[in-house]
C-alpha cells in the first residue's frame, strides 16, 4: 500500500504542476518554479486525504473547490476578485481538459477506470506516459489559444492596401505599427515601410543595386535615410508613390503622394503582412477622401 500511495503522490504532483504551469502560460502569468511546485505539493497532499476523509458528496465537492482556489492563490498569485475568478476558471478548464485527454488515452488503449473515492485505471500504459501525452496535448491547446488571441488582436490592425504608381498596381496587406515613428528628414513626411516583394513590382531595379546602396540612381526622387531599431541601424531607400489606397470593412481611402521605404526584412512571419505604417499615415487615413 505504501508503494501505491507513493506512486499516487508522485503522479498527483506531476499532474498538478502541469495544470498550473499550463494555466500560467494561457494567462501569460509570469510565476516562478517555486510557487508552482509549492502549489503542486499542497494540492497533491490534500488530494490524497480526500478518500481517507470519506466525506459526503456535497462536502467533498466543497473541499475540492476550496483546494483548487488555494492552489490557484499559491501557484498563480492572482490579485483582485476578477482575476481570482478568471484564474480559477482557467485552472478548472485546464484540469477538465487534461482529465478528458487522460480518459481518452486510457480508453483508446483498452484501459479501464474504476472509482472508489479515487480514480484508478487498469492497463499496460504507465501513468508517466499518459501524463506526458496529456501534457503535450494541453500545451498544444495553450499555444493555439495564444496564437488565435494574438492573431485576432493583430487582425484589428491589418489593412488591405494598394499602391499605384506610373500605371503599375500591387495589392498587399499593411499593419498599423503604433511604434513606427520613421520620417523622411528631407520632407518631414511619414514613411510606409514595404517589403522587397512589393517594391520590385512597382520599381524595376536589380537587387544588387539595392544591396550596394546604389538604387537611388535608378529611381527618380529617391534617396537614402538613416533608420534604427532595437539592436540594429542602417540606411533605407525611400521614394514617393502616386497613390496608396487603404481599405477596411468600413472604409476605403486614397492617400496621394505617399513616401515609401524599402525594407529587406520579411514582415509576414511577425506581422502577417507585407508593409508597416505608422500613426501619422493612419491619421491621414481617417481624415482622407473616401474612394
N, C-alpha and C positions, 0 to 999 in steps of 0.2 A: 504493500500500500504506500510506503514511503517513496518508492520509485515513481508510482503513478502521480502522487502529489507533486514531486519534484518536476516531472515532465510537464504536468498541467501548469505549474507556476511559470516555468520557462516559456511555454507556448503562450501563456497569458501575457507575459512581459513583452515578448516579441510582437505579438499582435497589437497590444496596446500602444507600443512605441510606433508601429507603422500607422495606426489610425491617427494618432496625434500628429505625427510628422506630416502625413499627407493632408490632414486638415490645415496645418500651418502653411503648407505650400499653396493650397487652394485659397486661403485667406491672405496670402502674402505676408504672414506674420513672422517677423524675424526673431524667433526664440532660440535659445541655446540648447545644446545637447543635454546639459544637466537638468534643466527644467522638464524636458520631455521624459528623460529617464526617471526622474523623481515621480512624475505623474503616472508613469507606466508601473513602477514598483507599487505605488499606492493603490492603483486600480487592480493590479494583479493579486495583491494580498487580500483586499477586501472582497474580490470576486470569489476567492476560494472559501471565504467564510459564508457565502450565501447558501450553499447546500447544507452546511453544518447547522446553521441557524433554524432551518426548516420553517421559514416564515410563511404566513398565509399569502395568497396571491396578491391582494391589494397592497400589503405591506412590503412584499418582495419587489413589486413594481416601483413603489415609492423609494425603496432602498437603492435600487439600481439607478433611478433618475437622479437622486441626490449624489450617488457615487460618480455618475457622469458629470454632473455640474462641478463637483470638487476637482475632478481630473482636468476639466477644461480650465478652471481657475488656476490650477497649478501649472499645467503644461502650456497654455496659450496666453495667460495673463490678460484677459480682456478688461477694458476699462469702460465703465458706464453700463447702464441697463441694456441699451440697444445692442451694444457689442457683445454683452454676455449672452443675450438671446440669439444673436446671429452666430456666434462661435459655437454655442451648444447645438444649434440646429445643424450646422455643418458637421460637427462631431457625430451627431446621430445619423445623418445621411451617409457619412463615410463608413460608420460602423455597419449600417444596413447593407451598404454596397459590398463591403468586404465579406460580410456574413453570407450574402446571396451568392457571391462568387465562390466562396468556400463550399457551400452546399452543392452548387452546380458541379464543381470539380469532383466532389465525393460521389455524387450520383452518376456522373459521366464514367467513372472508373468502377462502377458497381459496388460502391461502398454502402454502408447502412448507418443510419443515425438513430440513436435512442435517447430519450430524455428521462432523467431520474434526478431532478434537481440541477444537474449539469448536463450539457450535451456531450454525448460520446458517439464515436463512429467506429465501425469495423471495416477493415480492408487492408490492402497491402501498401497503401500510399503513406509514406512518412509524413507526419504533421509538418515538419520543416519544409518539405516540398510544396505542400498545399499553401502554407503561409507565404512562401516565396512567389508562387504563381499569383496568389491573391494580391500581394504587394505590387507586383508588376502591373496587374490589371488596374488596381486603384491608382497607381502612379500615372498610368497612361490616361485614365479618365481625368485626373487632376490637370495633366498637361493639356488635354483637349479643351477643358473648361477655360483654362487661362488663355489658350490660343484664340478661342472663339470670342471671349470677352475682349481681348486685345484687338482682334480683327473688327469687332463691332465698333470699338472706340475709334480705330483708325478710319473705318469707312465713313464716319461722320465728318472727317477732314479731307476726304478724297473727292476731287472734282474731275469730271470729264473735261478734256481740253482739246483745242485745235490751234495749230499755228498755220498762218497763211502768209506767204512771202514770195513775191515775184512769180505768181502763178502756181506755186507749189503748196500743197496742203498735207499736213500729217496730224493724225489723231492719236491721243495718248491720255494717260491719267496723271494728274498732278496732286501733290499732297501739300496742304496748308501747314507749313512748318512755322510755328509761332516763334521759334528761336532763330529764324533766318533774318539776320539784320544786314545782309550784304547789299551795298550800294555801289554804283559806278561813281568814283570820285570826280570824274570829268563832267558828268551831267547831273550828279546827285539823284539819279533815278534808281529805284529798287530793281534788283536783278532776279529774274526767274532762272533757276539752275536746271539745265536739261541734260539728259544722258547723251552719249555719243550716238546711240542707236536712233535718237530723234534728230540730233543735229545733222547727221550725214544725209538725211532725207531732204533737208532744206538747203544745205550748203554742200556743193560738190567739191570736196577738198581731200587730198591724200592724207591718210593717218600719220605718215611720217612727218608732214609739215606741222601737224598738231603736237606731236611728241617732241619736236625740236623747237617749239615756240616760234614758228615762222608762219603760222596760219594767217596772221593779220595782213600779210601782203597779198593774200588771195581773196579776202572778203572786204568789201567797201565799209568804211566807217567802223572798223573793228580795232580793238586794242586789248592789251593785257592789263589786268588789275591784280593787286595783291589780295589774298584771302587767307583766313586762318580758322582752324577748328581745334578742338582739344587734341593735342598731341601731334598736329601737323600744320604746315603752312606751305604756300606756294603762289603761283600765278594762274589765273584762268582767263581764257579768251572770252570777251564779251562783244556783242554787237546788237543791233536793233532789228526787229522783225516788224512787218507792216501791221499785223493784227494777231492778237491772241483771243480766242473765244473760250470762256469758262462756263461750264454747264453744270447745274444741279437739277434735281427733280422739279424745283420750283422756279428756276430762273436760268436764263441764257444771256450772257453779256459779252459784247465785243469791246476789247481794250485795244486802243490804237498805239502804234509805235512803242512796243514793249521791249525793254532790254533783256536779253537772254545771255546766260553764261554757260559755257561748255564744261561739264564735269566728266572725267573718265571713270568715276565711281559708278557702281550699279546700285540704284535705289530699290530695285524690285524686291530684294530679299528683306531689307529693313523696313521699307515703307509701302511695299506692294504698289509701286507706281514708277513712272519714268522721269518725273520732274518735281522740283520743290519750289514753292513760292512763299514769300513772307507776308506779314500783316499789312504792309503798305499796298501791295498788289491786291490783297483781299479787300482792303478798304476801297480801292478803285473798283473792284468787282461789285460791291454792294451799292456803290453810287453810280455805276456805269449805265450805259444805254442798253436797254433790252433789245436783243436781236429780233 
